[in-house]
């Protein structure tokens, strides 16, 4: 005979606590896995960017100062847009 559904009810606070524990365990497992990977293959921790990636990063870090060595991306002005 099947059990009544009310026997399966769990308070919301218990569900929230269980979810917090689950997320904490998953985060710890992911961190441990990443650490093991880095310890086994330290060369993967710092990989040099390709020329194209470096060009993109220079645009992200563009400094609008007059002494900047990287030219600004030519955004259209309000009149041109």
PyMOL Python script that loads the backbone (N, CA, C, O; Angstrom):
from pymol import cmd

cmd.read_pdbstr("""\
ATOM      1  N   UNK A   1       0.842  -1.186   0.000  1.00  0.00           N
ATOM      2  CA  UNK A   1       0.000   0.000   0.000  1.00  0.00           C
ATOM      3  C   UNK A   1       0.887   1.249   0.000  1.00  0.00           C
ATOM      4  O   UNK A   1       1.904   1.283   0.692  1.00  0.00           O
ATOM      5  N   UNK A   2       0.514   2.258  -0.758  1.00  0.00           N
ATOM      6  CA  UNK A   2       1.281   3.497  -0.876  1.00  0.00           C
ATOM      7  C   UNK A   2       1.120   4.350   0.371  1.00  0.00           C
ATOM      8  O   UNK A   2       0.057   4.388   0.991  1.00  0.00           O
ATOM      9  N   UNK A   3       2.208   5.036   0.723  1.00  0.00           N
ATOM     10  CA  UNK A   3       2.149   5.936   1.878  1.00  0.00           C
ATOM     11  C   UNK A   3       1.444   7.224   1.487  1.00  0.00           C
ATOM     12  O   UNK A   3       1.522   7.640   0.331  1.00  0.00           O
ATOM     13  N   UNK A   4       0.768   7.853   2.413  1.00  0.00           N
ATOM     14  CA  UNK A   4       0.115   9.132   2.113  1.00  0.00           C
ATOM     15  C   UNK A   4       1.163  10.221   1.841  1.00  0.00           C
ATOM     16  O   UNK A   4       2.262  10.201   2.396  1.00  0.00           O
ATOM     17  N   UNK A   5       0.796  11.155   0.987  1.00  0.00           N
ATOM     18  CA  UNK A   5       1.714  12.229   0.598  1.00  0.00           C
ATOM     19  C   UNK A   5       2.119  13.087   1.794  1.00  0.00           C
ATOM     20  O   UNK A   5       3.225  13.628   1.811  1.00  0.00           O
ATOM     21  N   UNK A   6       1.256  13.223   2.784  1.00  0.00           N
ATOM     22  CA  UNK A   6       1.584  14.057   3.949  1.00  0.00           C
ATOM     23  C   UNK A   6       2.784  13.511   4.720  1.00  0.00           C
ATOM     24  O   UNK A   6       3.443  14.252   5.449  1.00  0.00           O
ATOM     25  N   UNK A   7       3.070  12.214   4.560  1.00  0.00           N
ATOM     26  CA  UNK A   7       4.237  11.638   5.225  1.00  0.00           C
ATOM     27  C   UNK A   7       5.536  12.124   4.583  1.00  0.00           C
ATOM     28  O   UNK A   7       6.601  12.016   5.191  1.00  0.00           O
ATOM     29  N   UNK A   8       5.461  12.651   3.379  1.00  0.00           N
ATOM     30  CA  UNK A   8       6.638  13.114   2.667  1.00  0.00           C
ATOM     31  C   UNK A   8       6.890  14.613   2.840  1.00  0.00           C
ATOM     32  O   UNK A   8       7.912  15.123   2.382  1.00  0.00           O
ATOM     33  N   UNK A   9       5.978  15.314   3.490  1.00  0.00           N
ATOM     34  CA  UNK A   9       6.145  16.751   3.689  1.00  0.00           C
ATOM     35  C   UNK A   9       7.387  17.035   4.518  1.00  0.00           C
ATOM     36  O   UNK A   9       7.665  16.354   5.505  1.00  0.00           O
ATOM     37  N   UNK A  10       8.129  18.055   4.097  1.00  0.00           N
ATOM     38  CA  UNK A  10       9.339  18.492   4.793  1.00  0.00           C
ATOM     39  C   UNK A  10       9.219  19.994   4.975  1.00  0.00           C
ATOM     40  O   UNK A  10       8.835  20.696   4.039  1.00  0.00           O
ATOM     41  N   UNK A  11       9.536  20.502   6.151  1.00  0.00           N
ATOM     42  CA  UNK A  11       9.471  21.954   6.351  1.00  0.00           C
ATOM     43  C   UNK A  11      10.416  22.682   5.390  1.00  0.00           C
ATOM     44  O   UNK A  11      11.487  22.176   5.052  1.00  0.00           O
ATOM     45  N   UNK A  12      10.003  23.870   4.961  1.00  0.00           N
ATOM     46  CA  UNK A  12      10.801  24.672   4.042  1.00  0.00           C
ATOM     47  C   UNK A  12      12.186  24.972   4.607  1.00  0.00           C
ATOM     48  O   UNK A  12      13.172  24.963   3.871  1.00  0.00           O
ATOM     49  N   UNK A  13      12.263  25.236   5.901  1.00  0.00           N
ATOM     50  CA  UNK A  13      13.563  25.533   6.521  1.00  0.00           C
ATOM     51  C   UNK A  13      14.519  24.346   6.377  1.00  0.00           C
ATOM     52  O   UNK A  13      15.720  24.535   6.185  1.00  0.00           O
ATOM     53  N   UNK A  14      13.991  23.133   6.468  1.00  0.00           N
ATOM     54  CA  UNK A  14      14.825  21.941   6.300  1.00  0.00           C
ATOM     55  C   UNK A  14      15.327  21.834   4.863  1.00  0.00           C
ATOM     56  O   UNK A  14      16.488  21.495   4.636  1.00  0.00           O
ATOM     57  N   UNK A  15      14.458  22.121   3.893  1.00  0.00           N
ATOM     58  CA  UNK A  15      14.858  22.090   2.488  1.00  0.00           C
ATOM     59  C   UNK A  15      15.942  23.126   2.207  1.00  0.00           C
ATOM     60  O   UNK A  15      16.912  22.842   1.504  1.00  0.00           O
ATOM     61  N   UNK A  16      15.775  24.328   2.758  1.00  0.00           N
ATOM     62  CA  UNK A  16      16.758  25.382   2.549  1.00  0.00           C
ATOM     63  C   UNK A  16      18.105  24.995   3.145  1.00  0.00           C
ATOM     64  O   UNK A  16      19.149  25.222   2.534  1.00  0.00           O
ATOM     65  N   UNK A  17      18.076  24.416   4.327  1.00  0.00           N
ATOM     66  CA  UNK A  17      19.308  23.992   4.984  1.00  0.00           C
ATOM     67  C   UNK A  17      19.983  22.878   4.167  1.00  0.00           C
ATOM     68  O   UNK A  17      21.201  22.889   3.989  1.00  0.00           O
ATOM     69  N   UNK A  18      19.201  21.936   3.681  1.00  0.00           N
ATOM     70  CA  UNK A  18      19.754  20.854   2.861  1.00  0.00           C
ATOM     71  C   UNK A  18      20.368  21.400   1.574  1.00  0.00           C
ATOM     72  O   UNK A  18      21.421  20.926   1.146  1.00  0.00           O
ATOM     73  N   UNK A  19      19.728  22.384   0.953  1.00  0.00           N
ATOM     74  CA  UNK A  19      20.247  22.962  -0.279  1.00  0.00           C
ATOM     75  C   UNK A  19      21.553  23.711  -0.019  1.00  0.00           C
ATOM     76  O   UNK A  19      22.483  23.633  -0.821  1.00  0.00           O
ATOM     77  N   UNK A  20      21.627  24.439   1.101  1.00  0.00           N
ATOM     78  CA  UNK A  20      22.866  25.137   1.445  1.00  0.00           C
ATOM     79  C   UNK A  20      24.012  24.152   1.624  1.00  0.00           C
ATOM     80  O   UNK A  20      25.126  24.392   1.160  1.00  0.00           O
ATOM     81  N   UNK A  21      23.732  23.048   2.297  1.00  0.00           N
ATOM     82  CA  UNK A  21      24.759  22.021   2.488  1.00  0.00           C
ATOM     83  C   UNK A  21      25.188  21.421   1.154  1.00  0.00           C
ATOM     84  O   UNK A  21      26.379  21.215   0.918  1.00  0.00           O
ATOM     85  N   UNK A  22      24.225  21.142   0.282  1.00  0.00           N
ATOM     86  CA  UNK A  22      24.530  20.566  -1.022  1.00  0.00           C
ATOM     87  C   UNK A  22      25.398  21.510  -1.843  1.00  0.00           C
ATOM     88  O   UNK A  22      26.391  21.084  -2.433  1.00  0.00           O
ATOM     89  N   UNK A  23      25.034  22.784  -1.886  1.00  0.00           N
ATOM     90  CA  UNK A  23      25.805  23.771  -2.646  1.00  0.00           C
ATOM     91  C   UNK A  23      27.211  23.906  -2.063  1.00  0.00           C
ATOM     92  O   UNK A  23      28.184  23.996  -2.813  1.00  0.00           O
ATOM     93  N   UNK A  24      27.326  23.920  -0.747  1.00  0.00           N
ATOM     94  CA  UNK A  24      28.639  24.021  -0.111  1.00  0.00           C
ATOM     95  C   UNK A  24      29.502  22.811  -0.460  1.00  0.00           C
ATOM     96  O   UNK A  24      30.691  22.966  -0.736  1.00  0.00           O
ATOM     97  N   UNK A  25      28.923  21.611  -0.451  1.00  0.00           N
ATOM     98  CA  UNK A  25      29.674  20.409  -0.822  1.00  0.00           C
ATOM     99  C   UNK A  25      30.108  20.460  -2.277  1.00  0.00           C
ATOM    100  O   UNK A  25      31.237  20.090  -2.601  1.00  0.00           O
ATOM    101  N   UNK A  26      29.214  20.921  -3.166  1.00  0.00           N
ATOM    102  CA  UNK A  26      29.549  21.014  -4.578  1.00  0.00           C
ATOM    103  C   UNK A  26      30.665  22.028  -4.818  1.00  0.00           C
ATOM    104  O   UNK A  26      31.565  21.777  -5.620  1.00  0.00           O
ATOM    105  N   UNK A  27      30.615  23.162  -4.137  1.00  0.00           N
ATOM    106  CA  UNK A  27      31.672  24.173  -4.279  1.00  0.00           C
ATOM    107  C   UNK A  27      33.008  23.641  -3.783  1.00  0.00           C
ATOM    108  O   UNK A  27      34.043  23.849  -4.416  1.00  0.00           O
ATOM    109  N   UNK A  28      32.979  22.953  -2.645  1.00  0.00           N
ATOM    110  CA  UNK A  28      34.217  22.390  -2.103  1.00  0.00           C
ATOM    111  C   UNK A  28      34.785  21.342  -3.054  1.00  0.00           C
ATOM    112  O   UNK A  28      35.997  21.294  -3.266  1.00  0.00           O
ATOM    113  N   UNK A  29      33.933  20.510  -3.624  1.00  0.00           N
ATOM    114  CA  UNK A  29      34.387  19.485  -4.565  1.00  0.00           C
ATOM    115  C   UNK A  29      34.981  20.124  -5.815  1.00  0.00           C
ATOM    116  O   UNK A  29      36.007  19.664  -6.315  1.00  0.00           O
ATOM    117  N   UNK A  30      34.345  21.181  -6.326  1.00  0.00           N
ATOM    118  CA  UNK A  30      34.853  21.864  -7.517  1.00  0.00           C
ATOM    119  C   UNK A  30      36.198  22.520  -7.220  1.00  0.00           C
ATOM    120  O   UNK A  30      37.103  22.474  -8.054  1.00  0.00           O
ATOM    121  N   UNK A  31      36.339  23.124  -6.054  1.00  0.00           N
ATOM    122  CA  UNK A  31      37.606  23.750  -5.681  1.00  0.00           C
ATOM    123  C   UNK A  31      38.708  22.709  -5.547  1.00  0.00           C
ATOM    124  O   UNK A  31      39.833  22.927  -5.999  1.00  0.00           O
ATOM    125  N   UNK A  32      38.386  21.579  -4.925  1.00  0.00           N
ATOM    126  CA  UNK A  32      39.371  20.513  -4.771  1.00  0.00           C
ATOM    127  C   UNK A  32      39.777  19.947  -6.127  1.00  0.00           C
ATOM    128  O   UNK A  32      40.951  19.653  -6.352  1.00  0.00           O
ATOM    129  N   UNK A  33      38.821  19.795  -7.019  1.00  0.00           N
ATOM    130  CA  UNK A  33      39.124  19.289  -8.355  1.00  0.00           C
ATOM    131  C   UNK A  33      40.040  20.251  -9.111  1.00  0.00           C
ATOM    132  O   UNK A  33      40.986  19.824  -9.774  1.00  0.00           O
ATOM    133  N   UNK A  34      39.755  21.549  -9.008  1.00  0.00           N
ATOM    134  CA  UNK A  34      40.593  22.558  -9.671  1.00  0.00           C
ATOM    135  C   UNK A  34      41.995  22.556  -9.080  1.00  0.00           C
ATOM    136  O   UNK A  34      42.977  22.658  -9.815  1.00  0.00           O
ATOM    137  N   UNK A  35      42.098  22.441  -7.763  1.00  0.00           N
ATOM    138  CA  UNK A  35      43.398  22.410  -7.109  1.00  0.00           C
ATOM    139  C   UNK A  35      44.196  21.188  -7.551  1.00  0.00           C
ATOM    140  O   UNK A  35      45.391  21.294  -7.828  1.00  0.00           O
ATOM    141  N   UNK A  36      43.547  20.038  -7.618  1.00  0.00           N
ATOM    142  CA  UNK A  36      44.238  18.829  -8.069  1.00  0.00           C
ATOM    143  C   UNK A  36      44.724  18.982  -9.509  1.00  0.00           C
ATOM    144  O   UNK A  36      45.826  18.551  -9.846  1.00  0.00           O
ATOM    145  N   UNK A  37      43.908  19.589 -10.343  1.00  0.00           N
ATOM    146  CA  UNK A  37      44.309  19.820 -11.736  1.00  0.00           C
ATOM    147  C   UNK A  37      45.529  20.733 -11.802  1.00  0.00           C
ATOM    148  O   UNK A  37      46.469  20.464 -12.549  1.00  0.00           O
ATOM    149  N   UNK A  38      45.514  21.806 -11.025  1.00  0.00           N
ATOM    150  CA  UNK A  38      46.643  22.748 -11.035  1.00  0.00           C
ATOM    151  C   UNK A  38      47.907  22.131 -10.459  1.00  0.00           C
ATOM    152  O   UNK A  38      49.010  22.421 -10.924  1.00  0.00           O
ATOM    153  N   UNK A  39      47.755  21.283  -9.451  1.00  0.00           N
ATOM    154  CA  UNK A  39      48.932  20.623  -8.890  1.00  0.00           C
ATOM    155  C   UNK A  39      49.516  19.606  -9.865  1.00  0.00           C
ATOM    156  O   UNK A  39      50.733  19.441  -9.948  1.00  0.00           O
ATOM    157  N   UNK A  40      48.642  18.930 -10.600  1.00  0.00           N
ATOM    158  CA  UNK A  40      49.104  17.933 -11.558  1.00  0.00           C
ATOM    159  C   UNK A  40      49.671  18.574 -12.820  1.00  0.00           C
ATOM    160  O   UNK A  40      50.594  18.037 -13.432  1.00  0.00           O
ATOM    161  N   UNK A  41      49.120  19.721 -13.209  1.00  0.00           N
ATOM    162  CA  UNK A  41      49.526  20.394 -14.446  1.00  0.00           C
ATOM    163  C   UNK A  41      49.694  21.893 -14.184  1.00  0.00           C
ATOM    164  O   UNK A  41      48.858  22.687 -14.615  1.00  0.00           O
ATOM    165  N   UNK A  42      50.754  22.289 -13.490  1.00  0.00           N
ATOM    166  CA  UNK A  42      50.921  23.715 -13.159  1.00  0.00           C
ATOM    167  C   UNK A  42      51.091  24.604 -14.386  1.00  0.00           C
ATOM    168  O   UNK A  42      50.859  25.811 -14.313  1.00  0.00           O
ATOM    169  N   UNK A  43      51.492  24.018 -15.512  1.00  0.00           N
ATOM    170  CA  UNK A  43      51.679  24.830 -16.716  1.00  0.00           C
ATOM    171  C   UNK A  43      50.360  25.381 -17.246  1.00  0.00           C
ATOM    172  O   UNK A  43      50.364  26.340 -18.019  1.00  0.00           O
ATOM    173  N   UNK A  44      49.244  24.803 -16.852  1.00  0.00           N
ATOM    174  CA  UNK A  44      47.944  25.288 -17.336  1.00  0.00           C
ATOM    175  C   UNK A  44      47.449  26.496 -16.555  1.00  0.00           C
ATOM    176  O   UNK A  44      46.489  27.143 -16.971  1.00  0.00           O
ATOM    177  N   UNK A  45      48.077  26.807 -15.446  1.00  0.00           N
ATOM    178  CA  UNK A  45      47.611  27.919 -14.619  1.00  0.00           C
ATOM    179  C   UNK A  45      47.820  29.258 -15.310  1.00  0.00           C
ATOM    180  O   UNK A  45      46.962  30.138 -15.237  1.00  0.00           O
ATOM    181  N   UNK A  46      48.944  29.415 -15.974  1.00  0.00           N
ATOM    182  CA  UNK A  46      49.256  30.674 -16.631  1.00  0.00           C
ATOM    183  C   UNK A  46      49.559  30.400 -18.101  1.00  0.00           C
ATOM    184  O   UNK A  46      50.672  30.009 -18.453  1.00  0.00           O
ATOM    185  N   UNK A  47      48.581  30.603 -18.932  1.00  0.00           N
ATOM    186  CA  UNK A  47      48.752  30.395 -20.363  1.00  0.00           C
ATOM    187  C   UNK A  47      48.779  31.768 -21.024  1.00  0.00           C
ATOM    188  O   UNK A  47      47.882  32.585 -20.814  1.00  0.00           O
ATOM    189  N   UNK A  48      49.804  32.014 -21.817  1.00  0.00           N
ATOM    190  CA  UNK A  48      49.929  33.308 -22.485  1.00  0.00           C
ATOM    191  C   UNK A  48      48.806  33.494 -23.497  1.00  0.00           C
ATOM    192  O   UNK A  48      48.419  32.554 -24.192  1.00  0.00           O
ATOM    193  N   UNK A  49      48.301  34.685 -23.569  1.00  0.00           N
ATOM    194  CA  UNK A  49      47.236  35.004 -24.522  1.00  0.00           C
ATOM    195  C   UNK A  49      47.816  35.091 -25.929  1.00  0.00           C
ATOM    196  O   UNK A  49      48.977  35.453 -26.120  1.00  0.00           O
ATOM    197  N   UNK A  50      46.985  34.751 -26.903  1.00  0.00           N
ATOM    198  CA  UNK A  50      47.406  34.892 -28.300  1.00  0.00           C
ATOM    199  C   UNK A  50      47.450  36.377 -28.649  1.00  0.00           C
ATOM    200  O   UNK A  50      46.992  37.216 -27.873  1.00  0.00           O
ATOM    201  N   UNK A  51      48.008  36.702 -29.827  1.00  0.00           N
ATOM    202  CA  UNK A  51      48.071  38.102 -30.252  1.00  0.00           C
ATOM    203  C   UNK A  51      46.683  38.720 -30.339  1.00  0.00           C
ATOM    204  O   UNK A  51      46.480  39.864 -29.930  1.00  0.00           O
ATOM    205  N   UNK A  52      45.723  37.960 -30.875  1.00  0.00           N
ATOM    206  CA  UNK A  52      44.352  38.467 -30.987  1.00  0.00           C
ATOM    207  C   UNK A  52      43.720  38.719 -29.634  1.00  0.00           C
ATOM    208  O   UNK A  52      43.036  39.723 -29.440  1.00  0.00           O
ATOM    209  N   UNK A  53      43.950  37.799 -28.684  1.00  0.00           N
ATOM    210  CA  UNK A  53      43.410  37.975 -27.334  1.00  0.00           C
ATOM    211  C   UNK A  53      44.047  39.187 -26.657  1.00  0.00           C
ATOM    212  O   UNK A  53      43.372  39.937 -25.951  1.00  0.00           O
ATOM    213  N   UNK A  54      45.332  39.372 -26.873  1.00  0.00           N
ATOM    214  CA  UNK A  54      46.004  40.533 -26.284  1.00  0.00           C
ATOM    215  C   UNK A  54      45.453  41.834 -26.864  1.00  0.00           C
ATOM    216  O   UNK A  54      45.308  42.824 -26.145  1.00  0.00           O
ATOM    217  N   UNK A  55      45.147  41.834 -28.151  1.00  0.00           N
ATOM    218  CA  UNK A  55      44.567  43.034 -28.770  1.00  0.00           C
ATOM    219  C   UNK A  55      43.209  43.341 -28.155  1.00  0.00           C
ATOM    220  O   UNK A  55      42.902  44.499 -27.871  1.00  0.00           O
ATOM    221  N   UNK A  56      42.392  42.305 -27.949  1.00  0.00           N
ATOM    222  CA  UNK A  56      41.085  42.513 -27.321  1.00  0.00           C
ATOM    223  C   UNK A  56      41.256  43.052 -25.906  1.00  0.00           C
ATOM    224  O   UNK A  56      40.542  43.968 -25.498  1.00  0.00           O
ATOM    225  N   UNK A  57      42.194  42.489 -25.162  1.00  0.00           N
ATOM    226  CA  UNK A  57      42.405  42.930 -23.791  1.00  0.00           C
ATOM    227  C   UNK A  57      42.905  44.365 -23.739  1.00  0.00           C
ATOM    228  O   UNK A  57      42.569  45.103 -22.812  1.00  0.00           O
ATOM    229  N   UNK A  58      43.705  44.770 -24.720  1.00  0.00           N
ATOM    230  CA  UNK A  58      44.141  46.165 -24.737  1.00  0.00           C
ATOM    231  C   UNK A  58      42.957  47.097 -24.924  1.00  0.00           C
ATOM    232  O   UNK A  58      42.949  48.191 -24.362  1.00  0.00           O
ATOM    233  N   UNK A  59      41.966  46.698 -25.692  1.00  0.00           N
ATOM    234  CA  UNK A  59      40.784  47.535 -25.852  1.00  0.00           C
ATOM    235  C   UNK A  59      39.982  47.597 -24.553  1.00  0.00           C
ATOM    236  O   UNK A  59      39.420  48.640 -24.218  1.00  0.00           O
ATOM    237  N   UNK A  60      39.929  46.488 -23.826  1.00  0.00           N
ATOM    238  CA  UNK A  60      39.208  46.500 -22.555  1.00  0.00           C
ATOM    239  C   UNK A  60      39.885  47.442 -21.576  1.00  0.00           C
ATOM    240  O   UNK A  60      39.217  48.113 -20.790  1.00  0.00           O
ATOM    241  N   UNK A  61      41.209  47.493 -21.622  1.00  0.00           N
ATOM    242  CA  UNK A  61      41.972  48.280 -20.662  1.00  0.00           C
ATOM    243  C   UNK A  61      42.381  49.635 -21.217  1.00  0.00           C
ATOM    244  O   UNK A  61      43.275  50.283 -20.672  1.00  0.00           O
ATOM    245  N   UNK A  62      41.746  50.065 -22.283  1.00  0.00           N
ATOM    246  CA  UNK A  62      42.123  51.313 -22.929  1.00  0.00           C
ATOM    247  C   UNK A  62      42.102  52.462 -21.940  1.00  0.00           C
ATOM    248  O   UNK A  62      41.141  52.660 -21.196  1.00  0.00           O
ATOM    249  N   UNK A  63      43.170  53.196 -21.956  1.00  0.00           N
ATOM    250  CA  UNK A  63      43.310  54.350 -21.081  1.00  0.00           C
ATOM    251  C   UNK A  63      43.137  55.600 -21.939  1.00  0.00           C
ATOM    252  O   UNK A  63      43.868  55.785 -22.912  1.00  0.00           O
ATOM    253  N   UNK A  64      42.200  56.442 -21.600  1.00  0.00           N
ATOM    254  CA  UNK A  64      41.899  57.623 -22.411  1.00  0.00           C
ATOM    255  C   UNK A  64      42.893  58.761 -22.185  1.00  0.00           C
ATOM    256  O   UNK A  64      42.690  59.852 -22.717  1.00  0.00           O
ATOM    257  N   UNK A  65      43.934  58.548 -21.433  1.00  0.00           N
ATOM    258  CA  UNK A  65      44.933  59.592 -21.217  1.00  0.00           C
ATOM    259  C   UNK A  65      45.662  59.908 -22.527  1.00  0.00           C
ATOM    260  O   UNK A  65      45.801  59.037 -23.386  1.00  0.00           O
ATOM    261  N   UNK A  66      46.117  61.127 -22.677  1.00  0.00           N
ATOM    262  CA  UNK A  66      46.817  61.500 -23.906  1.00  0.00           C
ATOM    263  C   UNK A  66      48.093  60.687 -24.134  1.00  0.00           C
ATOM    264  O   UNK A  66      48.537  60.558 -25.275  1.00  0.00           O
ATOM    265  N   UNK A  67      48.689  60.137 -23.075  1.00  0.00           N
ATOM    266  CA  UNK A  67      49.926  59.379 -23.250  1.00  0.00           C
ATOM    267  C   UNK A  67      49.677  57.891 -23.493  1.00  0.00           C
ATOM    268  O   UNK A  67      50.618  57.098 -23.476  1.00  0.00           O
ATOM    269  N   UNK A  68      48.427  57.507 -23.717  1.00  0.00           N
ATOM    270  CA  UNK A  68      48.109  56.100 -23.954  1.00  0.00           C
ATOM    271  C   UNK A  68      48.761  55.631 -25.249  1.00  0.00           C
ATOM    272  O   UNK A  68      48.794  56.354 -26.244  1.00  0.00           O
ATOM    273  N   UNK A  69      49.277  54.410 -25.215  1.00  0.00           N
ATOM    274  CA  UNK A  69      49.934  53.857 -26.404  1.00  0.00           C
ATOM    275  C   UNK A  69      48.969  53.038 -27.262  1.00  0.00           C
ATOM    276  O   UNK A  69      49.275  52.736 -28.416  1.00  0.00           O
ATOM    277  N   UNK A  70      47.823  52.681 -26.719  1.00  0.00           N
ATOM    278  CA  UNK A  70      46.835  51.904 -27.467  1.00  0.00           C
ATOM    279  C   UNK A  70      45.759  52.839 -27.982  1.00  0.00           C
ATOM    280  O   UNK A  70      45.141  53.559 -27.197  1.00  0.00           O
ATOM    281  N   UNK A  71      45.525  52.843 -29.281  1.00  0.00           N
ATOM    282  CA  UNK A  71      44.501  53.758 -29.806  1.00  0.00           C
ATOM    283  C   UNK A  71      43.095  53.347 -29.359  1.00  0.00           C
ATOM    284  O   UNK A  71      42.821  52.169 -29.125  1.00  0.00           O
ATOM    285  N   UNK A  72      42.237  54.316 -29.250  1.00  0.00           N
ATOM    286  CA  UNK A  72      40.854  54.060 -28.850  1.00  0.00           C
ATOM    287  C   UNK A  72      40.099  53.387 -29.981  1.00  0.00           C
ATOM    288  O   UNK A  72      40.402  53.587 -31.157  1.00  0.00           O
ATOM    289  N   UNK A  73      39.105  52.583 -29.606  1.00  0.00           N
ATOM    290  CA  UNK A  73      38.222  52.002 -30.614  1.00  0.00           C
ATOM    291  C   UNK A  73      37.382  53.141 -31.187  1.00  0.00           C
ATOM    292  O   UNK A  73      36.832  53.933 -30.421  1.00  0.00           O
ATOM    293  N   UNK A  74      37.269  53.243 -32.488  1.00  0.00           N
ATOM    294  CA  UNK A  74      36.575  54.397 -33.078  1.00  0.00           C
ATOM    295  C   UNK A  74      35.040  54.282 -32.954  1.00  0.00           C
ATOM    296  O   UNK A  74      34.361  53.894 -33.904  1.00  0.00           O
ATOM    297  N   UNK A  75      34.520  54.618 -31.791  1.00  0.00           N
ATOM    298  CA  UNK A  75      33.072  54.605 -31.595  1.00  0.00           C
ATOM    299  C   UNK A  75      32.466  55.770 -32.367  1.00  0.00           C
ATOM    300  O   UNK A  75      33.073  56.838 -32.440  1.00  0.00           O
ATOM    301  N   UNK A  76      31.269  55.582 -32.950  1.00  0.00           N
ATOM    302  CA  UNK A  76      30.646  56.708 -33.664  1.00  0.00           C
ATOM    303  C   UNK A  76      30.185  57.782 -32.676  1.00  0.00           C
ATOM    304  O   UNK A  76      29.774  57.485 -31.555  1.00  0.00           O
ATOM    305  N   UNK A  77      30.263  58.997 -33.110  1.00  0.00           N
ATOM    306  CA  UNK A  77      29.752  60.101 -32.282  1.00  0.00           C
ATOM    307  C   UNK A  77      28.231  60.091 -32.323  1.00  0.00           C
ATOM    308  O   UNK A  77      27.628  59.326 -33.075  1.00  0.00           O
ATOM    309  N   UNK A  78      27.624  60.927 -31.527  1.00  0.00           N
ATOM    310  CA  UNK A  78      26.154  60.989 -31.490  1.00  0.00           C
ATOM    311  C   UNK A  78      25.600  61.428 -32.848  1.00  0.00           C
ATOM    312  O   UNK A  78      24.548  60.952 -33.274  1.00  0.00           O
ATOM    313  N   UNK A  79      26.303  62.327 -33.519  1.00  0.00           N
ATOM    314  CA  UNK A  79      25.842  62.796 -34.827  1.00  0.00           C
ATOM    315  C   UNK A  79      25.978  61.687 -35.886  1.00  0.00           C
ATOM    316  O   UNK A  79      25.132  61.570 -36.772  1.00  0.00           O
ATOM    317  N   UNK A  80      27.018  60.893 -35.793  1.00  0.00           N
ATOM    318  CA  UNK A  80      27.229  59.827 -36.784  1.00  0.00           C
ATOM    319  C   UNK A  80      26.272  58.659 -36.591  1.00  0.00           C
ATOM    320  O   UNK A  80      25.939  57.972 -37.556  1.00  0.00           O
ATOM    321  N   UNK A  81      25.829  58.424 -35.370  1.00  0.00           N
ATOM    322  CA  UNK A  81      24.971  57.261 -35.082  1.00  0.00           C
ATOM    323  C   UNK A  81      23.561  57.431 -35.545  1.00  0.00           C
ATOM    324  O   UNK A  81      22.740  56.531 -35.366  1.00  0.00           O
TER     325      UNK A  81
END
""", "prot")
cmd.dss("prot")
cmd.show_as("cartoon", "prot")
cmd.util.cbc("prot")
cmd.orient("prot")
